[in-house]
Amino acid sequence: MTFSLVARSDDGRLHGVVVASKFLAAGALVPAAAAQVGALATQAHANLAYRPQGLTVPPARRVSLGG
């Protein structure tokens, strides 16, 4: 089981990702971040193909679960 948390500051300038898992080195594979873009965590068997796809999603299509 893997748990991930992605957060950003109120002004949107700072982003962070944390991962906790029973799988060795999940924290090296699951999170991704890019300056001026944001951060994400892939959960689908740490599929690295999702990282660049997720970071190139246009701003209008991004999902924010926070308020």
Backbone as CSV, one residue per row, in Angstrom:
resi,resn,N_x,N_y,N_z,CA_x,CA_y,CA_z,C_x,C_y,C_z
1,MET,0.846,-1.165,0.000,0.000,0.000,0.000,0.897,1.236,0.000
2,THR,0.512,2.223,-0.761,1.283,3.462,-0.864,0.374,4.650,-0.583
3,PHE,0.881,5.589,0.200,0.161,6.829,0.486,0.992,7.987,-0.039
4,SER,0.329,8.933,-0.691,1.023,10.103,-1.223,0.269,11.361,-0.844
5,LEU,1.025,12.434,-0.665,0.436,13.737,-0.376,1.141,14.758,-1.252
6,VAL,0.362,15.548,-1.972,0.891,16.622,-2.800,0.305,17.916,-2.272
7,ALA,1.150,18.916,-2.064,0.673,20.184,-1.493,1.316,21.368,-2.193
8,ARG,0.650,22.517,-2.069,1.229,23.764,-2.572,0.918,24.871,-1.590
9,SER,1.742,25.897,-1.601,1.537,27.035,-0.710,0.345,27.855,-1.195
10,ASP,-0.177,28.705,-0.327,-1.336,29.537,-0.684,-1.075,30.412,-1.900
11,ASP,0.155,30.895,-2.047,0.457,31.748,-3.198,0.828,30.946,-4.447
12,GLY,0.893,29.609,-4.331,1.166,28.756,-5.481,2.611,28.684,-5.910
13,ARG,3.519,29.286,-5.138,4.928,29.309,-5.537,5.711,28.092,-5.066
14,LEU,5.257,27.444,-3.983,5.975,26.304,-3.429,5.135,25.045,-3.545
15,HIS,5.771,23.943,-3.903,5.088,22.658,-4.052,5.895,21.584,-3.336
16,GLY,5.208,20.541,-2.899,5.900,19.437,-2.247,5.152,18.128,-2.422
17,VAL,5.893,17.035,-2.369,5.317,15.697,-2.495,5.976,14.803,-1.447
18,VAL,5.168,14.020,-0.727,5.704,13.011,0.189,5.048,11.683,-0.135
19,VAL,5.790,10.603,0.062,5.300,9.262,-0.242,5.697,8.331,0.900
20,ALA,4.762,7.507,1.335,5.043,6.459,2.319,4.540,5.147,1.738
21,SER,5.403,4.138,1.726,5.036,2.879,1.105,5.829,1.725,1.705
22,LYS,5.286,0.529,1.566,6.039,-0.663,1.956,7.025,-1.065,0.863
23,PHE,6.891,-0.471,-0.322,7.762,-0.791,-1.444,9.059,0.009,-1.370
24,LEU,10.156,-0.673,-1.514,11.467,-0.061,-1.435,11.647,1.018,-2.504
25,ALA,12.100,2.176,-2.112,12.433,3.297,-2.995,11.239,3.876,-3.749
26,ALA,10.024,3.702,-3.227,8.847,4.302,-3.891,8.971,5.818,-3.946
27,GLY,9.591,6.402,-2.947,9.762,7.850,-2.913,10.656,8.382,-4.015
28,ALA,11.443,7.518,-4.626,12.291,7.932,-5.741,11.567,7.830,-7.077
29,LEU,10.465,7.094,-7.124,9.768,6.852,-8.385,8.404,7.523,-8.483
30,VAL,7.688,7.608,-7.381,6.298,8.079,-7.410,6.171,9.592,-7.600
31,PRO,6.916,10.437,-6.871,6.729,11.888,-7.018,7.452,12.470,-8.231
32,ALA,6.916,13.580,-8.714,7.563,14.362,-9.769,7.200,15.823,-9.551
33,ALA,8.105,16.718,-9.870,7.859,18.147,-9.713,8.655,18.910,-10.747
34,ALA,8.145,20.069,-11.117,8.839,20.938,-12.070,8.581,22.387,-11.698
35,ALA,9.612,23.203,-11.776,9.485,24.627,-11.476,8.480,25.283,-12.421
36,GLN,7.708,26.193,-11.902,6.695,26.941,-12.658,5.562,26.063,-13.167
37,VAL,5.511,24.788,-12.739,4.457,23.872,-13.186,3.691,23.326,-12.000
38,GLY,4.357,22.578,-11.142,3.707,21.980,-9.987,4.322,20.653,-9.629
39,ALA,3.539,19.853,-8.917,4.014,18.558,-8.456,2.902,17.534,-8.595
40,LEU,3.290,16.263,-8.707,2.304,15.187,-8.800,2.882,13.921,-8.207
41,ALA,2.002,12.965,-7.938,2.417,11.652,-7.475,1.674,10.611,-8.293
42,THR,2.414,9.718,-8.937,1.792,8.634,-9.693,1.599,7.452,-8.759
43,GLN,0.505,6.762,-8.879,0.213,5.640,-8.007,0.050,4.340,-8.793
44,ALA,0.004,4.391,-10.086,-0.265,3.214,-10.903,1.010,2.404,-11.100
45,HIS,1.394,1.645,-10.114,2.601,0.826,-10.173,3.828,1.658,-10.513
46,ALA,3.852,2.896,-10.035,4.973,3.823,-10.286,5.312,3.884,-11.768
47,ASN,4.302,4.040,-12.593,4.499,4.122,-14.035,5.171,5.455,-14.362
48,LEU,6.444,5.403,-14.707,7.205,6.623,-14.959,6.715,7.388,-16.181
49,ALA,5.973,6.760,-17.064,5.435,7.447,-18.247,4.416,8.513,-17.854
50,TYR,3.791,8.360,-16.686,2.801,9.343,-16.256,3.434,10.653,-15.797
51,ARG,4.689,10.628,-15.408,5.328,11.831,-14.876,5.390,12.960,-15.902
52,PRO,6.008,12.773,-17.069,6.052,13.886,-18.027,4.671,14.241,-18.564
53,GLN,3.796,13.245,-18.728,2.436,13.534,-19.195,1.705,14.412,-18.195
54,GLY,1.811,14.081,-16.926,1.124,14.844,-15.888,1.652,16.257,-15.748
55,LEU,2.952,16.435,-15.932,3.545,17.761,-15.792,3.302,18.646,-17.013
56,THR,2.805,18.088,-18.107,2.513,18.904,-19.285,1.020,19.176,-19.469
57,VAL,0.207,18.779,-18.501,-1.234,19.048,-18.583,-1.439,20.567,-18.570
58,PRO,-2.219,21.114,-19.504,-2.467,22.554,-19.523,-3.120,23.021,-18.215
59,PRO,-2.778,24.221,-17.744,-3.331,24.721,-16.483,-4.859,24.643,-16.387
60,ALA,-5.544,24.856,-17.465,-7.014,24.820,-17.433,-7.567,23.431,-17.144
61,ARG,-6.762,22.390,-17.358,-7.232,21.015,-17.157,-6.696,20.388,-15.881
62,ARG,-5.896,21.110,-15.117,-5.327,20.572,-13.879,-6.393,20.495,-12.800
63,VAL,-6.239,19.522,-11.941,-7.187,19.302,-10.853,-6.529,19.663,-9.540
64,SER,-7.204,20.441,-8.730,-6.725,20.776,-7.398,-7.747,20.276,-6.395
65,LEU,-7.301,19.476,-5.447,-8.213,18.945,-4.450,-8.285,19.847,-3.222
66,GLY,-7.504,20.896,-3.198,-7.490,21.808,-2.050,-8.394,23.005,-2.282
67,GLY,-8.513,23.805,-1.274,-9.366,24.992,-1.363,-8.563,26.162,-1.582
